């Protein structure tokens, strides 16, 4: 195999397996992929360490001692010890070596993977079906690994293979996994394909996820707040999670006992943040509250008897509707800062 | 500028010091000779080109004194009569009988029949050693005959590529010739190159050595082919095909499917299922693609 094939294969498989695009790790993967060929004075790597290459060449056939699993183990130990001193991913160097020696089994001559055992490891028992160094078939293999490298760089950069699979499959579970994987440190957007429950009109749009509720989501766009599922406003066929910019999520409790609601809510308001309220309050004069109804949106504030029930209600909306009301009960306030770009 | 000639060193192509390399099969030759001198009969197994004939000659040389009647090295090459005659010649056993004319008078000598020769050799093997090279080639009649002479208490040393594990081969103590080291193979290659007046760099030798495996005969053959400009490709049979390991590894991805099932992670479940099916597809493809191409007439 040519040096470039080894390098591309090692970086492609290595970055995918180790889930990294770190420059040091990539450099170590490339270095590891060239290490086996220091047994050959004709190779690029061998010319760099000529005396060592000549020493090995005089004693062992090409692709024997430096192409063995024992060499991988030795490199792993050396790499581990060095990584204690200079901080780097110690797996990268031996992984590069491992991939390089394994791809060499695709050549007609094979590799002594199990050195000092005299057997030559090959992949595919027919030598004519294996890949000659520098042949057209090797260029095709190089192309394949190049494509794999592009794929691995793209998926690792955009959040890993798991997220890629979740986006491809577009399942509800994938969004849930993405929410938990973000650890409350990121805005999560979701591309939804489905239909409005009210009038069956198709919908294909990006929303921002406020929170997960059971198996469904409370989501928002610039026009309003919605809930997915049959009890909500949007029936979903496909949900593609898209992690976005960093954000801070915080939940605090607010208690009221026969006191005016608004001053306490006003205190919560902070610059550059969104606040959503959830909970039930008993209020003195529910008949004064006007809620209005939009069938395409989530009813974030409803009056039931002498209580007001809030579900992910924007704080400004609550302040407007509950002006001069006195109430008893407690609310959960979800504080998100900064606001998402959508709103 | 003054250049001091004394400071210049001509670097000759580095060569491994040949005298440091232990001679081939030295230990085995000593072991075999010792056993033979103690009256044992042995079967030595070694693949084609592993140096069996060389060992046979060395054993003969070192056991010469112990066998007053002599030592014969023979190999069967297609017909029984020359085989037996060769034994007779080497062990100085007369394999002729008087020729009698119609009046009952002796007139010269006539060769014995095969059965008579077998009889004659069998009864004259006392204090003699019979070494048979390439014993795997022997026809059944000779195998049965040497089994008989072994039963009568005569000593044998057989060299064979395979151990048929029957008849005479089971009766003898068995020993396998070990494979030579990489350095011994390299030594043979260098010597052959010198004999053929061929200048090969260590790099070229290291590349050629990949084709020889651990076979002495191939080591020489590869160098001869190189001097003729023939590239014969890989010849040894020391291969292990690792594709089953790869297939097993891919099929192992099915584990992911069950982990997904257990954890209720549908993404893992689907990805694992897809990986399992892809590994099955690869298995069938690999089976179809690696079939050897048939040449016309084979």
Interface residues (C-beta under 8 A of the other chain):
Chain A: X39 X40 X41 X42 X54 X57 X58 X59 X60 X61 X62 X63 X64 X105 X108 X109 X110 X113 X114 X118 X119 X120 X121 X122 X123 X124 X125 X126 X127 X128 X129 X162 X165 X166 X169 X171 X173 X174 X177
Chain B: X14 X15 X16 X179 X182 X183 X186 X202 X203 X205 X206 X207 X209 X210 X211 X212 X213 X214 X233 X234 X236 X238 X239 X240 X241 X242 X243 X246 X265 X266 X267 X270 X271 X286 X289 X290 X291 X292 X293
